[in-house]
C-alpha cells in the first residue's frame, strides 16, 4: 500500500480486479493517467447514490409527520393566505 498526496486528497494505491472489457473501455475513453480518476469518480457517484437511496428508505419508513392534516392542498392554500395577510400587515 502506497500513500501519497495528490490534489489535496490523500490517495492510497490498491489492487482491484476489474473485468477486462471494462478496463479496455475506460482506457479507450480516458487518457492513460485518467483511469484512476475515472474509477474514483465512478465510486463517488455510486457512494452518493447509495446514500440517497438509504436516506429515501429511512424517510419512507418514518411515520407521517402531519397526521392531523386531511387535505394537504387546502392546508397549504390556507397557510399561504395567512402568510400574505401577515406580510401585508407587517408592510413587507
N, C-alpha and C positions, 0 to 999 in steps of 0.2 A: 504494500500500500504506500502510495506516494502522496504527500500533502503539499500543495503549493498554493500561492496566492495569485489569482487570475481575475482581473477586472473587479477588485474589491470583494470578490467572493472567495471563500476558501474552497478549494476543489480537492477531490480525492480521486485517485486513479483506481478503477475497479475493472475486473474482468467479468463480462456478461456473455451469455450465449444468446445469439440472435439468429433467426433463420437467414440463410444465405441470400434468398431473393429480396428480403427486406433491406439487408446491408447494401446489396447491389443498387437497389432503387434509391436509397438515401444518398449513396455516393454519386449516383448519376445526377441528382438534383442539387447537390451541395459541393462546395469545394472540399478538398482533402481535409483541411483544417476545420471545416464546418460540421463534420459528422458529430462530434461531441456536443456542439451547440444544438444541433437538430434533436438529438436524443434528450438533452436537458430540457429544451422547450416542450417536447412531447410529454416528458414525465411531469413537468409542471402543469401542463394543460390537464393531464389525467388526474393529478392530485387535486386541482381546483374543481374539476367535475365531480370527483368523489366527495369532496367536502360539501359542495352544493347539494348533491343528492342526499347525503346524510342529514343536512340541515332541513331539507324539504320533508324528509321522512319524519323527523322529530316534530316539525310544525304540524304535519298532517295527523300525527298521533296524539297531539295535545288536545285537551278538551276545548270546546268552544269558549271564546273569550266573552262574548256578549249574549248570554242566554236569554236575557230579558227583551231583546230586540226581535220582534216577529217579522217586520218588513224593513229590510235594510235600506231600500230605496227611499221610503217615506222618512225614515230616521235621518238619513243624510240630507235630504232636501230641507227638512225642518231645522237641522243643525246649521246648514248654510244660511237659511233665512235669519236665524237668530244671530249669526255672526255678522251678516250685513247690517242688521239693525244696530248691533253693538258698535260696529265701525262708524256708522253714521252718528250715533250718539256721542262717540268719542272724538268725532271730527277727523277721522282718519280716512 
